[in-house]
Amino acid sequence: MTIQEEIKKRRTFAIISHPDAGKTTITEQLLYFGGEIREAGTVKGKKTGTFAKSDWMDIEKQRGISVTSSVMQFDYDGKRVNILDTPGHEDFSEDTYRTLMAVDAAVMVVDSAKGIEAQTKKLFEVVKHRGIPVFTFMNKLDRDGREPLDLLQELEEVLGIASYPMNWPIGMGKAFEGLYDLYNQRLELYKGDERFASLEEGDKLFGSNPFYAQVKDDIELLQEAGNEFSEEAILAGELTPVFFGSALTNFGVQTFLETFLKFAPEPHGHKKTDGEIVDPYDKDFSGFVFKIQANMDLVTVTVSPLFVSYRVNLSVV
């Protein structure tokens, strides 16, 4: 395989959110699907000892928050996926700003009960300024939250970005039944042994379930008055595909990953502060160092992962 083909395989993105929206939890689930871990940890793993792999510092395990960016890599469906898990807490936001200089796309995780929160808005403004495509994951459908139409409206009114729902929740919280997958034209089931069902089976499966009836009404409204799907608008950062799911219960995450990889951009040129374009296809280019961090007796160098994706630890002398 040529270097050009290797570059085209890469999908490098950052996950951004307000603290406690589920950013690190969804990172763990993506690593699980990529075969990098056997069991997904959490940011609050003190009782079980199963901490999130991206929370590698002791302070992160003790406080249950991410305080530094972590770079992780796995292969999936013919793509080399590079995830940059970023701190959500505002005290460590400078680390996130640096990270956003080195990615080709961003995944914005939103708590479906809280909607767009302050830090999410700040980080989105950075992403928008840089013209980075944004994919939205409405998280925590296993809990009661806000109406999906209200969440879409908030995206457009607060963040100023058009949205297109790739799937739609059937109920929420204890009444959560699954997802109506508009993009793949199928049902993704939350309960039972079967994971998927055809749309034609919906009425038989849910009968007179009022939540399913509401879903069909919502989808009819979206088809008549909603935004049109446009890959060009996604890549231009003008339209965000919206996915619903639950990272904690690992529901809807794999469907999100598979669809994301179809539309996420491959590595392309990044503009430096002096206006010069850094081209990943330049024969002399192999990586972009966007972070150097002192860590006890080591210096950690984080590289934008076109060919590699790891922290390089150099002894301090």
Number of C-alpha atoms within 10 A of each C-alpha: 5 7 11 12 9 13 19 18 19 24 25 26 27 26 28 30 27 24 21 17 26 25 28 29 24 24 24 26 26 25 24 18 18 19 13 17 14 10 14 21 23 26 24 18 14 13 7 9 11 15 20 24 20 25 23 14 13 9 12 18 20 12 12 18 20 26 22 21 24 21 21 21 21 17 17 16 12 9 17 24 24 23 26 27 25 27 27 28 18 17 9 15 19 11 19 24 15 14 25 23 19 23 25 24 26 23 20 24 30 26 25 26 18 11 21 20 15 12 17 22 17 15 21 18 14 15 22 17 10 15 15 23 25 29 25 23 27 24 28 24 30 22 17 15 18 15 13 19 12 11 21 18 15 15 19 14 11 11 16 14 17 20 22 20 23 22 26 23 22 25 24 20 12 10 13 18 23 26 26 26 22 14 11 13 14 18 23 25 20 19 10 7 7 9 12 14 15 13 16 11 12 14 12 9 13 14 11 10 13 11 17 22 14 13 18 14 11 15 17 12 11 15 10 10 9 14 13 15 16 14 15 11 14 22 19 15 22 19 24 28 24 22 25 28 27 21 27 19 15 16 23 23 23 17 16 21 16 12 16 17 18 10 17 21 21 17 21 15 13 18 13 10 7 6 8 10 12 15 15 20 15 10 9 8 12 15 17 16 12 15 16 14 13 12 13 9 11 14 16 18 17 22 22 23 28 24 15 14 22 16 16 13 16 13 11 10 5
